[in-house]
Each structure stands twice: as structure tokens, then as C-alpha cells.
Amino acid sequence: MNQETTIPLGRLPKDYRMDMGPAMARCYEEYGPIFRVAGLVDEYIFVVGPEANRLVLHTHREAFSTAIGWGEIQGLGEQLGNGLLSMDGAVHADHRRMMNPAFAVSQFGEYLKVMHRNIDACVADWAARGSVDIYEEARKLTFAIAAETLAGLAPGSEVEQFAVMYAQLLDLRHVVAVQGRDAAWRLRRDTLWDRLRGLLLPKIQERRDHPRNDALGLLVAAQDRDGQALSDEQLIGHMNTLLVAGHETSTSLIAWFLYLLSQHPDYLARVREEQELVLGGRQQASAEDLQRMKVLGYALSETERMYPPIPNGARGVLADVPFRGHIIPSGAKLFYSIVGSHYLKEVWSEPDKFDPDRFGPPREEDTRTPYALVGFGGGPRTCIGINFAKLEIKALATRLLRHYDLEALPGQDIRQSYDVSVAPIHGIKLRLTLRA
């Protein structure tokens, strides 16, 4: 028997796609932190838990390829082009270095102005409409913010034009599940890419002619380690990845964040008390104000734990790696289970329960066990936009919770659907009423 076959052969529960966190935690209890699953075509290795996360994200990260994982296994290379998600090693480090200035704290003051303006415009009619699908509204809002701050797109028709294109690009992922990447899929992808090039290339040239301090402008001006500017194709790949990742993950977190707070009025009252203490009579929060809102931050971390925007991280294995008495073999396809790690009873007290105080002193369950909370990755591959996303979500929550009461409409089937990313299967409808 070779070393590969010593890894336990497991079976994913029937509720895996609709209740993934608890389902993966049960797999961990039955099979341990590493097991194999036989798919229709390929076999996959799953690893679960903080120790596994540390292995993949930190100590042995060079042996686990995101270019294969996100680029090939999840198909984002074909779908979005070659961005940070589908880069490895020194190339990834070099391109991340070029992108870091766009996500520096010094940029957040200007970004927050754009966020406040878009948030105010977006929520202005929510109360009058009776109810809104907070997931769909958050999708529009987060794309508008990402498009304006990261790509410098003009508010209004230009942002809307790009939003339609990226929605169609994201739809390709769902088409794959039905028909695969056949000739018809590739023709549709190529057609979309041609149209996107036609939209993005003038923006790239505009940055070359008139430099700006947004992510696109900084990338256009940057040089790689060999002193070369990025090509048009590289810039398009990065912008596709930034604009998709820059709004899709935040969308899901916003929807669940607001829903969970609406279901826990005692904790919501504490959030509002903190907001009044920090802001007093001021209407808009600064970046420093939002950073001081610890009670709000704990609730956001708890939402990330319960409903992480990415459920599993995909990797291709480049070299044999020992783990827990087994060998993860070179050539294997592996997933480290983010959501499974977030539901382990040995790490989190009552993991099925919404309990933001687990993140505050003296409990601090996330820092007590390193790599326990990995909703935005970890180590050198922590999501480059993590602070941008949290700033945006806190700004929206602060605007809404100070001025509106939130009520989930009765009779909804509110569940998460898990795929490459996640979304509430039927959305989440909330009724907003102005607070007295």
C-alpha cells in the first residue's frame, strides 16, 4: 500500500452544499484533519482545522499552488485572467508588492469618502420601498464602490456598464457546473473578454496619459522586479480579479452581518450604544472611528466565522508534504476547509451559536488558536483587500444601524448556498423603518 492510500477515504454528507460548516466539522470528527473524497472525475484531499490551515497558508505554502488551485481547479484563470489569485511564489510576491500601495491605510480616508457617498445614495429609498433584498442591494453597492475606488470608473452609467459585464462574467462559473468548459462556454467567454478589453484598454491608456492614485493607476505606473511595466493582459487580469473579488465576498458578508444583527436585538443594542459613544452627534464615521468600534468588529468577525465568503481554499500540491502521519502527495488536488475550521468544537465554544463576544477579552478564541479564523486567508496570502472590505462593511452598518430598525420578513427560506464562493440561496429580505 503506498503512502497516498493511507489517507482515510471519506464521504461528504448529503447536506454538504447547504450546511457546509457543521457538515465539514462532522467529517473532521469522523475521519480526522485529513481525508480523501472521490469525485466523479478526480479525487480530492480535504484538510480541516487550524493546524492544516497553518500548513497550507504558512509553513509549507510553497508546496501548495494557488495557480493550480484557483487558476485551474476552480477555473478562475480561464474566467478572469492571470490575477493575484492565480499566481504563485516570487511572481505573486512581486505583483502583490506592486499592488500594496493601493490598499495602504493612507488611502482609506479618500476611499471612505467614496464609500459614504455611495452608501448614502444606495440606502436613501430603502425604507420607502417596504423591503429590500439586502444581498442584491449589497452587490450593487459593493461593485460601485470597488469600481470607483480601485478602477477610477465614473459613477453612474460607466459603473453600470461594467457591472453588467462582470455579472455576465460571473455567470460563466455557474454555466460550468451544468455544461463544463465546452466549445460553447469558451466562445461565450472569449466574446465577453473581447468586450471587456474594449472597455478596459481605454481606461489603461488614460492612466498612462494622466496618472492617478487608484489601484489601476498604481499598477499602470508600477514595474516588476525586472524593471518592466505590466502588459495590458496582466493589467486586465488584475483588474478583473480586483473588481470581482473586491465586491463578491463583501456582498455575502454584508447580507449575513445585517441579518444576524437583526436577529439578536440585545447585541444590536450594544452596537448602537458603542456607535453613539464613538460618534456623538457626528453623522459620518472616520476610518479611525470605525476602527474604535470593537463591539461592531466582534460581530463582523463572528459573521466571517459562521458565513465565510469563501468556504474552501483550493490548492494544487507541488511536492510531497508530511501531515499528521500521512503524506500529501505531489500532484494531488487539495482543499483546506475554511468553513469547516470555523465550526470545530475543540476550537470554538458552541460553534453553532452567534456569539461575537468570543472574539473579545478575555476569551479571544481566534487568537488563542492561530489560524483558527481564516475567512480572508492567512499568512503571506491573507486577502490584500481585507481591511478595505471591513472598512466598507462597518461604514454601511454604522449608517444603517444608527438610523434604521431592521426586521427580516417572515416566511423566508434563509440558507446559504456554497460553491466557489457563497450566497444566500434565496437572498435575504429585510424591512427597514426609520428610528424615532
Secondary structure in CASP SS format (residue, H / E / C, confidence):
PFRMAT SS
TARGET T0000
AUTHOR 0000-0000-0000
METHOD secondary structure of the structure
MODEL  1
M C 1.00
N C 1.00
Q H 1.00
E H 1.00
T H 1.00
T H 1.00
I C 1.00
P C 1.00
L E 1.00
G C 1.00
R C 1.00
L C 1.00
P C 1.00
K C 1.00
D C 1.00
Y C 1.00
R C 1.00
M C 1.00
D C 1.00
M H 1.00
G H 1.00
P H 1.00
A H 1.00
M H 1.00
A H 1.00
R H 1.00
C H 1.00
Y H 1.00
E H 1.00
E H 1.00
Y H 1.00
G C 1.00
P C 1.00
I E 1.00
F E 1.00
R E 1.00
V E 1.00
A E 1.00
G C 1.00
L C 1.00
V C 1.00
D C 1.00
E E 1.00
Y E 1.00
I E 1.00
F E 1.00
V E 1.00
V E 1.00
G C 1.00
P H 1.00
E H 1.00
A H 1.00
N H 1.00
R H 1.00
L H 1.00
V H 1.00
L H 1.00
H H 1.00
T H 1.00
H C 1.00
R H 1.00
E H 1.00
A H 1.00
F E 1.00
S E 1.00
T H 1.00
A H 1.00
I H 1.00
G H 1.00
W H 1.00
G H 1.00
E H 1.00
I H 1.00
Q C 1.00
G C 1.00
L H 1.00
G H 1.00
E H 1.00
Q H 1.00
L H 1.00
G C 1.00
N C 1.00
G C 1.00
L H 1.00
L H 1.00
S H 1.00
M C 1.00
D C 1.00
G H 1.00
A H 1.00
V H 1.00
H H 1.00
A H 1.00
D H 1.00
H H 1.00
R H 1.00
R H 1.00
M H 1.00
M H 1.00
N H 1.00
P H 1.00
A H 1.00
F H 1.00
A C 1.00
V H 1.00
S H 1.00
Q H 1.00
F H 1.00
G H 1.00
E H 1.00
Y H 1.00
L H 1.00
K H 1.00
V H 1.00
M H 1.00
H H 1.00
R H 1.00
N H 1.00
I H 1.00
D H 1.00
A H 1.00
C H 1.00
V H 1.00
A C 1.00
D C 1.00
W C 1.00
A C 1.00
A C 1.00
R C 1.00
G C 1.00
S C 1.00
V E 1.00
D E 1.00
I H 1.00
Y H 1.00
E H 1.00
E H 1.00
A H 1.00
R H 1.00
K H 1.00
L H 1.00
T H 1.00
F H 1.00
A H 1.00
I H 1.00
A H 1.00
A H 1.00
E H 1.00
T H 1.00
L H 1.00
A H 1.00
G C 1.00
L C 1.00
A C 1.00
P C 1.00
G C 1.00
S H 1.00
E H 1.00
V H 1.00
E H 1.00
Q H 1.00
F H 1.00
A H 1.00
V H 1.00
M H 1.00
Y H 1.00
A H 1.00
Q H 1.00
L H 1.00
L H 1.00
D H 1.00
L H 1.00
R H 1.00
H H 1.00
V H 1.00
V H 1.00
A H 1.00
V H 1.00
Q H 1.00
G C 1.00
R C 1.00
D C 1.00
A H 1.00
A H 1.00
W H 1.00
R H 1.00
L H 1.00
R H 1.00
R H 1.00
D H 1.00
T H 1.00
L H 1.00
W H 1.00
D H 1.00
R H 1.00
L H 1.00
R H 1.00
G H 1.00
L H 1.00
L H 1.00
L H 1.00
P H 1.00
K H 1.00
I H 1.00
Q H 1.00
E H 1.00
R H 1.00
R H 1.00
D H 1.00
H C 1.00
P C 1.00
R C 1.00
N C 1.00
D C 1.00
A H 1.00
L H 1.00
G H 1.00
L H 1.00
L H 1.00
V H 1.00
A H 1.00
A C 1.00
Q E 1.00
D C 1.00
R C 1.00
D C 1.00
G C 1.00
Q C 1.00
A E 1.00
L C 1.00
S C 1.00
D H 1.00
E H 1.00
Q H 1.00
L H 1.00
I H 1.00
G H 1.00
H H 1.00
M H 1.00
N H 1.00
T H 1.00
L H 1.00
L H 1.00
V H 1.00
A H 1.00
G H 1.00
H H 1.00
E H 1.00
T H 1.00
S H 1.00
T H 1.00
S H 1.00
L H 1.00
I H 1.00
A H 1.00
W H 1.00
F H 1.00
L H 1.00
Y H 1.00
L H 1.00
L H 1.00
S H 1.00
Q C 1.00
H C 1.00
P H 1.00
D H 1.00
Y H 1.00
L H 1.00
A H 1.00
R H 1.00
V H 1.00
R H 1.00
E H 1.00
E H 1.00
Q H 1.00
E H 1.00
L H 1.00
V H 1.00
L H 1.00
G C 1.00
G C 1.00
R C 1.00
Q C 1.00
Q C 1.00
A C 1.00
S C 1.00
A H 1.00
E H 1.00
D H 1.00
L H 1.00
Q H 1.00
R H 1.00
M C 1.00
K H 1.00
V H 1.00
L H 1.00
G H 1.00
Y H 1.00
A H 1.00
L H 1.00
S H 1.00
E H 1.00
T H 1.00
E H 1.00
R H 1.00
M H 1.00
Y C 1.00
P C 1.00
P C 1.00
I C 1.00
P C 1.00
N E 1.00
G E 1.00
A E 1.00
R E 1.00
G E 1.00
V E 1.00
L C 1.00
A C 1.00
D C 1.00
V E 1.00
P E 1.00
F E 1.00
R C 1.00
G C 1.00
H E 1.00
I E 1.00
I E 1.00
P C 1.00
S C 1.00
G C 1.00
A C 1.00
K E 1.00
L E 1.00
F E 1.00
Y E 1.00
S E 1.00
I H 1.00
V H 1.00
G H 1.00
S H 1.00
H C 1.00
Y C 1.00
L C 1.00
K C 1.00
E C 1.00
V C 1.00
W C 1.00
S C 1.00
E C 1.00
P C 1.00
D C 1.00
K C 1.00
F C 1.00
D C 1.00
P H 1.00
D H 1.00
R H 1.00
F H 1.00
G C 1.00
P C 1.00
P C 1.00
R C 1.00
E C 1.00
E H 1.00
D H 1.00
T H 1.00
R H 1.00
T C 1.00
P C 1.00
Y C 1.00
A C 1.00
L C 1.00
V C 1.00
G C 1.00
F C 1.00
G C 1.00
G C 1.00
G H 1.00
P H 1.00
R H 1.00
T C 1.00
C C 1.00
I C 1.00
G C 1.00
I H 1.00
N H 1.00
F H 1.00
A H 1.00
K H 1.00
L H 1.00
E H 1.00
I H 1.00
K H 1.00
A H 1.00
L H 1.00
A H 1.00
T H 1.00
R H 1.00
L H 1.00
L H 1.00
R H 1.00
H H 1.00
Y E 1.00
D E 1.00
L E 1.00
E E 1.00
A E 1.00
L C 1.00
P C 1.00
G C 1.00
Q C 1.00
D C 1.00
I C 1.00
R C 1.00
Q E 1.00
S E 1.00
Y E 1.00
D C 1.00
V C 1.00
S C 1.00
V E 1.00
A E 1.00
P E 1.00
I C 1.00
H C 1.00
G C 1.00
I C 1.00
K E 1.00
L E 1.00
R E 1.00
L E 1.00
T E 1.00
L E 1.00
R C 1.00
A C 1.00
END
